[in-house]
Amino acid sequence: MKKSTIFNILFDLKDNLIKTVTPSDMNNHDGKSFSRIRKLTLARLLIFMLRCSPYSLQIRLDNFYEEIGHEEEIVSKQAFSKARTNVDPGILKASFELTAKTLSSCEDLELYKGKFRLCAIDGSDIALDNAAPLLKHFGGSGRTHDCAMAKSSFCYDPLNNIILDAGLYPYSTSERDAARKHLKIVSKLPLPEGAQNLYIFDRGYPSKEMFAEMMEGGMFFLMRVRKNFNESFDLVLHDKRTRFFHNGKSYKVRVFNLTLSNGEKELLVTNLPSKHIKYKEAAELYFSRWKIEIRFDSLKNKLELENMSGRRVVTTYQDFWAKLDLANTMAALEYSTNEAIEEKNASRKNKYQQTTNENRLIAKFSMKYIELFTIEDTDARLKLFYDLVADIARRPVEVKPDRQFPRSIPRKKKFCDRRKRVLC
């Protein structure tokens, strides 16, 4: 499968998943929910939840039934809220996993040196409503631990914009424990023939135990370590192979001592052979993980990951998986819009490369999401898809290299006046 054709394949797979889900597939099903034919069927409920609009719930419900051609059917927000409590979040997680697996199956994925799929692993705090059930389940931050907060962890492919795996955990969860779960799951995802995973971590993850586990598991990594992490690492002046010991065993790694353009020092540790990475390439390879920070920014400020539509534990997990699924689905659409932009610019001599405007992608796609899911005629769906791609690609943005934005001290206000809502 090609990246440019994956979107329509993905929608067919997701449509089939939703239509074939039955109440018996859900954990802890009470045997009664969704057993009768109602206006709010299980399939409609799942499509509505995957749509992830931040608007008023009743307005969203009214718009949904209007879009599917059943505006005469009235469903109250109370009925929706009651029905969704019986939906297993695992179904929405299964949709996310299907999307990640499908995108990973593309035969023309971009690989580092044509050999490695880059897998950046990082975590981020997710602010929640201070509802008692959420505070009890996820825990809290602050001096008195009374601010409900969850810990999210992601494994992200920065070259292809794919969230390969994710998790939402109690706030006290160790990032290393979450990372270990990523390693197990991502290792089972499809890979182009001959390719391997290369995991990139920031300086909050390294430990001798983790180095040893990954090396014995045949996994490649690049990690930044803190000063004084290991005395022999600190003594490296340039690029050197060195050893460390763990549980009586000796392990050999390469250590890079880098000086960045701003004068800052970085110590990077890897088990990649020298034929795959040179000293001059290490900093650029590590910097590629920065795209996961950009992804967190997009998820929180554009897809509004922290803007949950419920105050229960079950609804929090539902929204989390739905929004990550939406993010990956948009990545699939972006493959097609980027190709359309490249074809349009093939004969032009633009100073800068152009790419899809993410705000436009989110807004336009969210407006057509329901129609794409519910349209029955294949030709009509394809026409809608091509029209959508052309519309999004009409207004690309320029990619200007080597742009730097010094980190500034944030203002103490809840909302930033420069952020504009793009999710319809």
Secondary structure, 3 states (H helix, E strand, C coil): CCHHHHHHHHHHHHHHHHHHCCHHHCCCCCCCCCCCCCCCCHHHHHHHHHHCCCCCHHHHHHHHHHHCCCCCCCCCHHHHHHHHCCCCHHHHHHHHHHHHHHHHCCCCCCCECCCEEEEEEEEEEEECCCCHHHHHHHCEECCCCCEEEEEEEEEEECCCCEEEEEEEEECCCCHHHHHHHHHHHHCCCCCCCCCEEEEEECCCCCCHHHHHHHHHCCCEEEEEECCCCCHHHHCCCCEEEEEEEECCEEEEEEEEEEECCCCCEEEEEECCCCCCCCHHHHHHHHHCCHHHHHHHHHHHHCCCCCCCCCCCHHHHHHHHHHHHHHHHHHHHHHHHHHHHHHHHHCCCCCCCEEECCHHHHHHHHHHHHHHHHHCCCHHHHHHHHHHHHHHHHCCCEEECCCCCCCCCCCCCCCCCCCCCCCCC
